[in-house]
Amino acid sequence: MDHLLAMRIFHALVEARSFSGAGDALGMSHSSVSRQLKQTEATLGVALVNRSTRHFALTNAGERYHRHCVDILARIDAMTESMTDEREHPVGPLRVTVPLAVGTLELPAWLPAFRLQYPDIDLTLSCSDQYVDLLAEGFDAALRISSAPLADSSLMAKLLTVSETVLVASPTYLSHYGLPRTPDDLVTHRCLRFGGAKGPGAPGEWIVSGPDQQAHHVALHTGFTTDAITALFSASLAGAGIAGFTERTVRAELARGTLVRVLPQYSLGRSHYYALYPQTRHVNPKVRGFVDFMAEHYRAT
C-alpha cells in the first residue's frame, strides 16, 4: 500500500466529511476513495470511520490516525517546499577545485557577480594544478584546462570555452631583446616555461603552429621553469622572458599593455576549459548554479 497516498486520501476525506467531497477534491471517484479507505483499514487492522451512523464520524483510532496524517503530511510538504526553494535558490557550502591560473588570475574578476547572484552559496575554492580526485577529496565540482578534449570518465564534463595558448612578453623585455619575427627566432630568446604543463612536445621545447598549418618544434633556452603559474605570470610581467598563457589568462594585461603578444600569428595550441561534476540523476542545485554561471560568463567574455 502507498502509505503517503493513503494518508492524503484519508485527510481529504476528513476535511470533506464525505466520500464524494473527498473524491471531488482529489479528482477521484467516490468508489476509489471508498476502496482506498477499506485498504487502509485492512492494513492497519482497525476501523477508521464509524459506519453505523448517518453522519460522517471517525472512530477513536481514526482520530489518532488523522492526527498522525496531519503531522506527517505537514512535514513532507515542508520538506518538499524546502527542496524546491533550494533548487530555485541554492544555499550552503560548495567546494570547487580549479587550476591556479583560473583561481588567481581569472575568477577574482567575476566573483562579486557570482556572490550577487548566489548570495547563499558558501563557495570554497581550492587552487592547484595537481590532479584532484573529486569524489575522494570531497569536492562538488572542478574546472580543468586541457590541451585536448577530455576522454570519457565517470564525471560529467561540460565544455565551457576554448582559448588559444599565446606567447607574451613585457614591453621591458622586448625593448632589451627585440621582437622575434619567426618561431625560429625564439631559440635566441629567454623563454619561461611552465613545468606543470601536460601538452604535446618534449620538456625542453615548444610546438608552435601558425598560418602555414605546420608545427614548429622550438628548442627552448629557458633559464627558468616553474610549476606555479602565478610565478610564471609575475616573471613575465617583470620582464624575465617570453611565456605561454591561455589568452583568457592574460587578456587584461594585453588590454593594458603590460604584456604584449609575441608572434601573434602563432600559438602553442588551444586550451579547452571544462566544468566537471559527479554523474547523478539530479544535479546538486549549487553545482548547477556554479556551472551555469561559469558557462554564461565564458559565453559573454
N, C-alpha and C positions, 0 to 999 in steps of 0.2 A: 504493500500500500504506500502511496505517496503521502507521507505524513504532512508535508507542508501544504499540499493541495487540500488534504482533508481538513486541516486547521482553517484555511482560508474559507472553505465552503461552510464549515460549521459556524465560523464567526459571522459570515454573511447571513446565515440562517437565523442566528440570534438577533442580529441587527434588524432584519426584516420582519422577524416574528412569523414568518410563513415560508413554505417551500416555494410557492410561486414568486414571492417577493425576492427571495434569495436567488432564484433562477434568473429573474429579470436583471438583478444587479450584476450577476456574473456572466450573463449571456448563455445560460444553460437552461435545459428543460427542467420542469418540475420533477419528472421521473429521475433525471440524472442526479439531482440534489438528494432526493429520497434514497436512491440506490447508494450514493456515497455515504450518507448517514448510517445506513444499515451496515455497510462495510466497516466504517469506523467503530461502531458499537461492537461488531463481532470481533474486531482486532483487539479492542480494549477490554472486552468481556463484561461490559456494563451498559445499561441503558442511559442514554444522554438526554432524551426527550420523553416527557410523560405523555403517552398516547391515550390515556384514559380520560382526558378532558377535552372539551370542545375548543378550548383556548390553548394557544401555544404555551408550553411551560417546560422548563428544564428540571431534570432531576437534580438531586444533590451532587451526584457525580458529574452531571452536565455543567452545573455551576462551576465546580472546581476545574473541569477540563477547559471551560471557556476562559477562566482567569489565566490559565497557563497559555492558552492560544493567544490571548491579547498580549501577554508579556513577550512570548516568543516571536510573534509576528512583528511587534514593535521593534524588537532587537534586530530582526532580519531586515526590516525596512530601513532602519537607521544605518545598518552596515552597508546595505546596497547604496543608499544615498551618499554615504561617506566615500565608497569606492568610485561612484560616479563623479563626485566632487574632485577626487584625487586625479581621475582621468582628465578632467577638464582644467584642473588647477593643481598640477603636480607639486608635491610637498615632501620634504625630508632630505636625507643625505644622498649624494650622488658622487661616486668615486670614479674618476676617469684618468687613464694614463695616456700621455701624449709625448711626442718627441720634443727634445729640448728646444729645437728651433721654433716649433709651434707654440710651446708653452711659455717661452720667454720673449720671443720676438713678434709673434702674431696675435695670440689670444688676448693679451692685455688691452689691445686697442678696442676690442668689441665686447669685453667682459661687462662693462657698465650696461650695455644694451641687453645682454643676457639676464643680468640681475633685475633690470627693469621689467622684462617680460616674464621672468620666473622668480619672483621675489621670495618664494617659499622653498626653493631648492637650495640646499646647503652643498655647494659644489666644492669638492676637493680634487685638485689637480696634482698628479704625480708626473713630473717632467724627467724623462730618461730616454736615452737612445738604446738602452738594453731591451732585449725581448722580454716581455712580461706575459705570463700565463694568466689571463683574465680570471678564469674560474678558480684556479689555485690560490691566487693572490687576493681574491675578493673584490675585484674591480667590476663595475657595472658596464663600462664601455671603454673603448680605446680609439685613438686616432693614430693611424700609421701611414707612413710615406714609403712607397715602394717604387723602384725603377721599372717595374713591370706589373701587369695586372696580377692580383693575388690569386694563388691557387685555391682550389676548393678546401674548405676547412669546416670544423664543427661550429664556426661562428657565422653569424650573418654579417655580410660586408656590403656597405653602401658606398659607391664611388661618389665623392664629394666634388672633386675637381682634378684637373691635370695641369701641371705647371712646368714650364721649361726650367732646366737647371742651367743657369747662366754664369758666365765668367765676369767678375767685377774686380775693381781696384780703386783705391782712393786717388783723388787728384794729386796728392802729395807724392805718392809712389810713381805715378805716371809722369810727373814733372821731372823726377830724378832719373827714371829708367826708360822713359819713352813708351809709346803705344805700339804694341805688336800689331802687325798688319796681316799676318797669316798664322795658322796654327803652328807651323814650324818655328816661328819666332818665339814661341813660348819656352823653347829649350833654353834660351839665354836669359829668361826671366826668373825671378824669385816667385815660386808658386807655393801657396799654402794649401796643405792637404788635410781633409777631414778623414781621420783614421777610422771613424765609425761607419763610413760608407760601405754599402754592400753591392754597389753597382758593378757593371762589367769592367774588365780591364785589370791589369796587374797592379799590385800595390804601388809601384813607382811610376805609374803612367795615367794619363787622362785619355779617354777616347772622345775626340771632338768631331762632331758632324755639322755639316753646313749645307749651303745651296747645291753643292755638287753631289750631295747624297752619298758621299764617301766618308768612311770612318778614318780619321787621322789619329794614329797612336802616337802620343806625345810623351817622351821620357821626361820626367819632372826633375828639375833642380829645386828641391823643396827647401831644405834647411829648417822646416817647421811642419810638424804633423801633430794633430791633436784629435782626441775622440770627444772633445767638448765643443759643440757648435758655437756656444757663446764665446769661447776663447778664439775660435776662428773668426767670428764676426768682429770682435774687438781688435784683433790683429789686422784685419783688413782695413778697418776704419783708421787705425794708427799708421797705415802706410807700409806694412810689413811685406806686402806682396799681392799677387793675384790669387783669388779663391773662387770656388764654385758654390753657388747657393741656388735654391729654387727662387724663381723670380718673385714669388709672393713674399718670401722671407725678407728680401732687400728692396721691396717696392718703395717703401717710404724713403729709404736712403737714396735711391735712384732719383726720386722726385725732388729731394732736397739738394742733390748734387754732392752729397758726402761720399757717395760711391758712384762709379761710372762703369757702364758696360764696356767690356773688352771683347773685341771680335764679335760685335753684335749680330753678325750674320750666322754665327756658330753657337752651338750649345753642347752641354755634356749629356744631352738626352732629355727625357721627360719624366717627371715625378708624379705618381698617382697618389692622391690623398684619399684614404678610406676611413670610414667610421665602422668599427667592429663592435658587435654586442652578441650576447648569447642567443641561441635559437630557442625561442619559446612560442607557445601558441598565441599568447597575448604579451606584447612587448611592454615592459615596465614604462608607465607614463613619463617618469623622469628621464629615462633613456630616450624615449620617443621625442620628448621635448628638446633634449640636447641635440640629438641627431638632426631633427628638423631645423633647429636654429642654425646649426653648422651648415647644412645644405643651403639654406636661404642666404646665409652670409656669403658663402662662396659663389653662389649664383649672382649676387648683387655686386661683387667686387672683382 
